[in-house]
Amino acid sequence: MERTILIYDAVPVMKYAYEGLFKDISQCKLYFATSELAMEQLLKAQNFDLVIVDVVVKQKINYSLVKRISRLNKSLNIAVFSAIYEEETKRKLFALGASVVLEKTDSLAHLTKTLVLLTEGSQYFEAKMKIGNVKLKSSRRLVNPLLKLSSRELQVAELLIQGLSNQAMTQRLDLAATTVSTYKKRIFAKIGVANILELASVFKKHQ
């Protein structure tokens, strides 16, 4: 079945980048909007399986984009694809309805795998952690240490728990060995654990 994807990016030339990103993902029809008005008109005119939006406009975060899309279709998967690295910004976007926040520096392999899951209507990463797991629906979520991790760090953490070696993860995630080691140290520091057993315990408690 063909999946329909709406992409909003104010930079017209980005159309070619998205087309290249989706060239290996079968049965996807792409629709493009370079203005908020065009985006809303398309959303009202037909149903989409996924919306991809760049919320960074003139170096500012346009939170209202995600909010309006979510109001028009609460069940729609919304992928924010921007140069956003601050965890607080990501949490706000999740709270407004984003399904996932993808960083433009993520590897092509990671982007492709995540987009495949989203276009299929999945709400889960490969690691079976719900993409919306970090949405702020209650004050209890605010104390969840997993909220401190980026989408990539969550992925690496889950693979650590599964028992994959650093070498295996470099192949699975298409990352350098030094990068995997850096992620591991960063995850332990953010969560406040000393080893993988403690990390697994945190995941079991909050997942």
C-alpha positions as CSV (number, residue, x, y, z in Angstrom):
1,M,0.0,0.0,0.0
2,E,1.3,3.4,-0.9
3,R,2.1,5.7,1.9
4,T,1.6,9.5,1.6
5,I,4.1,11.8,3.2
6,L,3.8,15.6,3.6
7,I,7.0,17.5,4.0
8,Y,7.1,21.1,5.1
9,D,10.4,22.9,4.6
10,A,10.7,26.6,3.9
11,V,13.8,26.1,1.8
12,P,12.7,24.9,-1.7
13,V,16.0,23.2,-2.5
14,M,15.6,20.8,0.4
15,K,13.0,19.0,-1.8
16,Y,15.9,17.3,-3.6
17,A,17.5,16.2,-0.3
18,Y,14.2,14.6,0.9
19,E,13.7,12.9,-2.5
20,G,17.2,11.4,-2.1
21,L,16.4,10.3,1.5
22,F,13.3,8.5,0.4
23,K,14.6,7.0,-2.9
24,D,15.2,3.6,-1.2
25,I,12.0,3.6,0.8
26,S,9.4,1.9,-1.4
27,Q,5.7,2.8,-1.9
28,C,6.0,6.4,-0.7
29,K,4.4,9.4,-2.4
30,L,5.8,12.7,-1.3
31,Y,4.0,16.0,-1.1
32,F,5.9,19.2,-0.5
33,A,4.9,22.5,1.1
34,T,7.1,25.6,1.4
35,S,4.6,27.7,3.3
36,E,2.5,27.2,6.3
37,L,-0.6,28.0,4.4
38,A,0.1,25.4,1.7
39,M,0.9,22.8,4.4
40,E,-2.5,23.4,6.2
41,Q,-4.4,23.3,2.9
42,L,-2.9,19.9,2.1
43,L,-3.6,18.6,5.5
44,K,-7.2,19.6,5.3
45,A,-7.6,18.2,1.7
46,Q,-6.3,14.7,2.3
47,N,-5.0,12.2,4.8
48,F,-1.3,11.6,5.3
49,D,0.6,8.8,7.0
50,L,3.4,11.0,8.1
51,V,4.3,14.7,8.2
52,I,7.9,15.9,8.3
53,V,8.5,19.5,9.4
54,D,11.5,21.7,9.9
55,V,10.5,24.0,12.8
56,V,13.6,26.2,12.7
57,V,12.8,29.4,11.0
58,K,15.4,32.2,10.9
59,Q,17.2,30.5,13.8
60,K,14.0,30.5,15.9
61,I,11.9,27.5,16.9
62,N,8.3,27.7,15.5
63,Y,6.5,25.6,18.1
64,S,3.1,26.5,16.6
65,L,3.8,24.4,13.5
66,V,3.7,21.1,15.5
67,K,0.8,22.3,17.6
68,R,-1.4,23.1,14.5
69,I,-0.6,19.9,12.8
70,S,-1.5,17.9,15.9
71,R,-4.8,19.7,16.2
72,L,-5.7,18.9,12.6
73,N,-5.0,15.2,13.1
74,K,-4.1,14.0,16.5
75,S,-3.3,10.4,15.3
76,L,-0.8,11.6,12.7
77,N,2.9,10.8,13.1
78,I,4.8,14.1,13.1
79,A,8.6,13.9,12.6
80,V,10.5,17.1,13.4
81,F,13.6,17.2,11.2
82,S,15.8,20.2,12.2
83,A,19.1,21.2,13.7
84,I,17.8,20.9,17.2
85,Y,20.1,19.6,20.0
86,E,18.8,21.1,23.2
87,E,16.9,18.5,25.2
88,E,14.4,21.1,26.7
89,T,13.4,22.1,23.1
90,K,12.8,18.5,22.2
91,R,10.7,18.0,25.3
92,K,8.5,21.0,24.3
93,L,8.0,19.6,20.8
94,F,7.1,16.2,22.2
95,A,4.6,17.8,24.5
96,L,3.0,19.6,21.5
97,G,2.5,16.4,19.6
98,A,5.8,15.5,17.8
99,S,6.3,11.7,17.5
100,V,10.1,12.0,17.1
101,V,12.8,14.7,16.7
102,L,15.4,13.9,14.2
103,E,18.7,15.8,14.1
104,K,20.0,16.8,10.7
105,T,23.4,15.4,11.8
106,D,22.0,11.9,12.3
107,S,23.4,9.2,10.1
108,L,21.6,8.4,6.9
109,A,21.1,4.8,8.1
110,H,19.4,6.0,11.3
111,L,17.2,8.5,9.5
112,T,16.1,5.9,6.9
113,K,15.3,3.2,9.5
114,T,13.3,5.7,11.7
115,L,11.4,7.1,8.7
116,V,10.5,3.6,7.5
117,L,9.0,2.8,10.9
118,L,7.0,6.0,10.9
119,T,5.7,5.7,7.4
120,E,4.4,2.2,8.4
121,G,2.5,3.8,11.2
122,S,4.7,2.4,13.8
123,Q,5.0,4.1,17.2
124,Y,8.2,2.2,18.1
125,F,11.9,2.3,17.5
126,E,13.8,-0.8,16.5
127,A,14.4,-1.3,20.2
128,K,10.7,-1.4,20.8
129,M,10.7,1.8,22.8
130,K,7.7,4.0,22.0
131,I,8.7,7.0,20.0
132,G,6.3,9.1,22.1
133,N,7.7,7.7,25.3
134,V,9.2,11.1,26.1
135,K,6.0,13.1,25.7
136,L,5.2,15.2,28.8
137,K,1.8,14.0,29.7
138,S,2.2,14.2,33.5
139,S,4.6,15.5,36.1
140,R,5.7,11.9,36.6
141,R,7.3,11.9,33.2
142,L,9.4,14.9,34.2
143,V,11.5,12.7,36.6
144,N,12.0,10.0,34.0
145,P,15.8,10.0,33.5
146,L,15.3,8.6,30.0
147,L,14.0,12.0,29.0
148,K,17.6,13.2,29.2
149,L,18.6,11.0,26.2
150,S,18.4,11.9,22.6
151,S,16.8,9.5,20.1
152,R,20.2,8.2,19.1
153,E,21.3,7.8,22.7
154,L,18.1,5.8,23.4
155,Q,18.9,3.6,20.5
156,V,22.4,3.0,21.7
157,A,21.3,2.4,25.3
158,E,18.8,-0.3,24.2
159,L,21.4,-2.1,22.2
160,L,23.8,-2.0,25.2
161,I,21.0,-3.6,27.3
162,Q,20.6,-6.3,24.6
163,G,24.2,-7.2,25.1
164,L,25.7,-6.0,21.8
165,S,29.4,-5.2,21.8
166,N,30.8,-1.9,20.7
167,Q,32.0,-3.5,17.4
168,A,28.5,-4.9,16.7
169,M,26.9,-1.5,17.3
170,T,29.4,0.2,14.9
171,Q,28.1,-2.2,12.2
172,R,24.4,-1.9,13.2
173,L,24.4,1.9,13.5
174,D,27.0,2.8,10.9
175,L,29.1,4.6,13.5
176,A,32.8,4.7,14.3
177,A,34.0,2.7,17.3
178,T,35.1,5.9,19.1
179,T,31.6,7.5,18.5
180,V,29.9,4.4,20.1
181,S,32.2,4.7,23.1
182,T,31.4,8.4,23.4
183,Y,27.7,7.7,23.3
184,K,28.1,5.0,26.0
185,K,29.9,7.4,28.4
186,R,27.4,10.1,27.7
187,I,24.5,7.8,28.4
188,F,26.0,6.6,31.7
189,A,26.6,10.2,32.8
190,K,23.2,11.5,31.9
191,I,21.3,8.6,33.5
192,G,23.7,8.4,36.5
193,V,24.6,4.7,36.2
194,A,28.0,3.0,36.4
195,N,27.4,-0.1,34.3
196,I,25.0,-1.8,31.9
197,L,23.1,-3.7,34.7
198,E,22.2,-0.5,36.3
199,L,21.2,1.0,33.0
200,A,18.9,-2.0,32.3
201,S,17.3,-1.5,35.7
202,V,16.5,2.1,34.8
203,F,14.9,1.1,31.5
204,K,12.9,-1.6,33.2
205,K,11.5,0.9,35.7
206,H,10.7,3.7,33.3
207,Q,10.0,2.1,29.9
